[in-house]
Amino acid sequence: MYLSKEKKQEIFEKYGKSNTDTGSPESQIALFSYRISHLTEHLKSNRKDYSTSRSLKMMVGKRRRLLDYLKAKDIEKYRALIKELGIRR
């Protein structure tokens, strides 16, 4: 599997408050970004995989909603996370 338990903990530790902080918007956005990049690579070689394409679109929407929430809640954390992850609007 591409996303092991250790990799998840590493993402949560880097972007959240601790490695068990799975609920903060920053850590969820970072996890979604990792998964989105993986699915994007998969779709480059399997362009007719429509179920994965649908999953990718839903994940992008979830990440967008979380980013909007974070932007409304704390604009400085939003800007720092956008810069760190390299996400563009």
Beta strands, then each sheet from edge to edge (+ up, - down):
end
